[in-house]
Amino acid sequence: MTANVLFRIFTIEIGDTPTLMFEAQNMREAQELCHEQWLKDDLAEAKFHGVPLWDGKAKFRARTALPDESALFAEAKNNGRPSDGLLLVYLVKLDGETEDQPVDPGGFPPGRS
């Protein structure tokens, strides 16, 4: 028997920049992801316009995703490849991505007025 677990969508901000989204059961679990070394390593290597997403100093902060961010996450989840792991949806288009590669929806910032 499988437990029916409800997940919420969270956004990680690096400094004050919303950078990526993911699902977690609660805020505590979302905050724990901010301390994962593998994530820090990945974000230090990933680049946006030639600049690493994380400089090794800026603080990570998890928060509940805004409605427009949640819509982007849902779109990526529906259009992406099935995964047993954690789906990370970037709010920035990483360097090296091309138009014909399947990528998480990007383009920062998402439509804000």
Secondary structure, DSSP 8 states (H G I E B T S, - for coil): -------EEEEEEETTEEEEEEEESSHHHHHHHTT-HHHHHHHHH-EETTEES--SSS-EEEEE--HHHHHHHHHHHHHS---SS---EESS--TT--TTS------SS-S--
